[in-house]
Amino acid sequence: MVAADLSREQVLEWLAKVPDPEIPVLSILDLGIVRDIDMNDGVTVSLTPTYSGCPATEVIESSVLRELRQRGLDDIAVKRVLSPPWTSDWISEAGREKMRRYGIAPPSANKPVACPQCRSTETERVSEFGSTACKAAYRCRDCLEPFEYFKCL
Amino acid sequence: MSNDAAVLAYTLRLADNALILAQCMVELVTAEPELEEELANANFALDYIGQARMLYTYAGELEGKGRSEDDFAFMRDEHEFANLLLLEQPNGHFGDALVRQFLFDAFYVHLLDAITRCSDERLREIAARAVKEVRYHLRHCSQWLVRLGDGTELSHNRVQTSLDYAWRYTGEMFAGDEIDQAINADIDGPDLEAIHGLWRKDVESVVAEATLSLPDDSWMASGGKQGRHTEQLGFLLAEMQYLQRSFPGATW
């Protein structure tokens, strides 16, 4: 397939199938790390890393290439863009809802952290550091369930 | 020194700082006093490694001789590393490692902030990414310094000793040489004198809250930026570079 027959929407649809390796219910589109799709000369997908040392960055880049190759594209590349730096504000509404259903409280800048199980805001932070750099450990005082909170960055 | 040569040298200094501190922190993985700190330390080390990788990659492009990030990290000798002496000091006990990181991060956060306003686009982008991470590290270290300093008599005394020891390595951060001057003049980079003032103010306030005493500025060690290191760096590199030195080009 040549890039000329291809619509941007089609590429987006394919990228929506590429999961974030650390929170696999989220696609890279939900996460807001796809910054640009350039279709002028082949297909170049610009991606931005969440953290400087995010170990998922390279996995995501190779997943994008694999996904597009499987769709029959061969003139493809990924580009890493640093600026502007990624912020958790770029996680989409759909992404936030998927996180909640997965049991992770999405980042909330000015509101108290709500329990993803019972939605109570009577929660407390157990540890600022969770299983990955981007998450903190919380506990709900109402339903007593522990949960992870995706930190604002 | 040409503009390009100064930017290359400066980029390597920044990269070496991030890598050497990260390596010291990696040595502490599985040896932290509690699980939360274990995760914090490993996650912070990962941030610094990520910063080092971006900076080495840029240095390789500036140099134009095909050196990769791994070549810079694993195939250079002590005298070619330009990190601050503070960062290669041994981990010691928890308080020593904490004070080392606190004093550096309090400087690094202002340094990166200044770099986000320089005229080199790539450095600006890397700094914009990194400064958010380092702000967070600094907050964490500051909280710990207060806990230990304003904790028990034992923790207070031990962390005061750590601070007194590390202080001699802080002068180097603000002692500008021709590379620092070129960066300041040619690419609107950091003004170390201004950063010294900001650093001093931040450090004083946390140290006071921690009920610790600020050491006097007496003799200050220097030389790291110019490749003259303390003996610690040799041991650190021997361990860090072992695999690539013994099996050059090994990949997995």
Interface residues (C-beta under 8 A of the other chain):
Chain A: P49 Y51 S52 G53 C54 P55 L82 S83 P84 P85 W86 S127 E128 F129 G130 S131 T132 A133 L153
Chain B: L35 E36 L39 A40 N43 A45 L46 D47 Y48 I49 G50 Q51 R53 M54 E121 R124 E125 I126 A128 R129 A130 K132 E133 H140
